[in-house]
């Protein structure tokens, strides 16, 4: 019995391959894979069988290797500058659904800001008028820990027990971010 078609996307991500790579491995088109994953196309039994066979093979290969930070990191990093108005950080947190952001000052990591810290200040009586006068630096905490791209996931998991996020670096530059939700994606 084959797994549910709705599992294809999660299995593909677990295998660490893109839609295009899955398409190449199966001999199907990338748009076909995308339509199957989105539920816009009901694939034939033979194609589903082929997709799951490739995915299971790729997952087996991958799970034989240890996952690294660069395997699960989010490459698009949203951040704020320490001198930005606090209102900008709040807007990004709300619009993107994030709970934390790294804080930079002229390209150098200097801190972090979390929705819980902002909420705590509001609960302690700071008024909206007062908040509009504040800068990110007035609310920021210590920077998130940083790990190299090739760090094992075990290290990242350990750090996420005590921090809301971990930044991933290569050659001294931040190249990605990992949160607890990124860890959930690999399960």
N, C-alpha and C positions, 0 to 999 in steps of 0.2 A: 504494500500500500504506500502511495506517495504522500509526502507532507502536503499541507494545505497550500494552494497557490499564493495565498496572502503572505506566506512565509518567505517568498523568493527574495524580496528586498532585504529583509533582516539577515537571511543566510548569505546573500551576496556581500553585505557589509561585514559580516562575521568572517567571510573568506578574504576580505580585504581587497576586493576587486571592484572596478568600475563597471557601469553598464556596458561600456564599449568593450572592455576586456571580456566580460561574460558573452557578449555578442560574438566576438572573435573566436572564443573557445567553443561556442555552440554552433557556429555557422549561421546564426540568425542576425538580423540587423539590430543596431542599438535602439532604433525607434520601436522595434517589436518588443524588445526587453522593457523599455520604458512604459509602453502601453500595457504590458502584462502586469508590471509592478503597480501601476496606477489603477488597475482594474478596468481599464477601457477596452481590453481585448481578452477574449476567452480563448486561450491557446489550445491547440490540438494535444491529445494525449501524448503523442510521440514527442512533440516539442517540450512539453512539461517534463517528461521522463528524461529527455536529453539535458534540460536545464538543471534538474535536481541531481543528476549523475555528476555533471561538471562541478556544481556547487559543493557537493559532498566530497569530491576529490580535492577541491581547493581548500576546503575547511580542514580536511585531514592533514594536508601539507602544512597549512598555516599553524594548526594547533600543535604540530610537531616542533614548531619554532616558538620561541618566546616572543610575545607581543612587546613592542617598544612604544615609547611615548609618541613618536612620529606616526605610528600606525593608527592612533585614535584621536590625535589632537585636532582641534578646530583651527584651521589656518587663517580664517578671517577674524582678526582681533579688533574688537571695539574697545576704545579706551578714551580717556579724557586727559586733558592737561591740568596740572596742579593749579594753574591760574584761571581755568575756566569757571564760569559761574556755576554754583551748585545746581541751579536749575537745569543746566545742560546735562549734567550727570543723571539727574532724576528723570529727565525726558528720555534719555537713551535706555535707562533701566526699564522704564515703563513700556516704551515702544517695542523694544526687543525681547522683553520678558526675561531679562537677566536679573540676577541677584547680586552681581558684583562686577566691577570693572577695574582694570589696572590703571594706574595714574602715572603719567610721564611728565617730565619737565625738560623741554628742549630735547626730546628724544631719549632721555635717560629715565629708566624706571625709578620712581621715587616713593610709590605707595600704592594703596588700593582703596576702593570705596565700596561699601556694601549697602544694600537697601535696609538691612537691619540696623546699621549705625544711623542712617538717616531717620528711620522710624523711631529709634530710641530717643533721638533729639526732639522729635515732634512730640513724643509721649511725655518728655520732660518739660514741655511748655514753650518751645520756641515757636514764634508766630510766623505765618507765611511772609509777612513784611520783612521780618528779620532774616529769614532764609534767603530772600531775594538779594540781600546785600552780601551774602557769604560766597566764598570761593571753595572749590573742591579741596584745596589744601587745608581748609578749616575743619574738614570732616574726615580726611583720609587716615587710614591705618597703615601699618607696615606693608611693604610690598609682598606679593605672593612669592612663595619659593620658586626657584628656577631649577630646571633639570635639562641636561643635554638631550637632543632628539633621540639618541640611541638608548636612553635609560629604560630599564625593564619596567613594565606596568606595575609590578609588585612595589617598587619604590614610590611610584606616583600614587598608588592606592594608599600606602602608608601616610604620605604627606596629606592626602585629601581627608584623612581622619581629623586633622587639626586645622586645615585651611580650606576656604571655600573654592580655591582654584590653584592650579600649578601652571606656571609659564614654561614653555619649551623654548630652548635656545639652540642656535647654531652659530658658531664663530662669533660669539658675543652679542648676537642680535636675537631678539624675541621673534620666533617664527610660528608660534602657536600657543594655544591655551587649552587646558584640560580641566573640566569640572566633573562633579560626581555624575551628572547626567551623561557625560561622554563615556564613563565607565559602564553605565547601564546599557549603552548601545552595543557593547560587545558580548553581552550575555545571550 
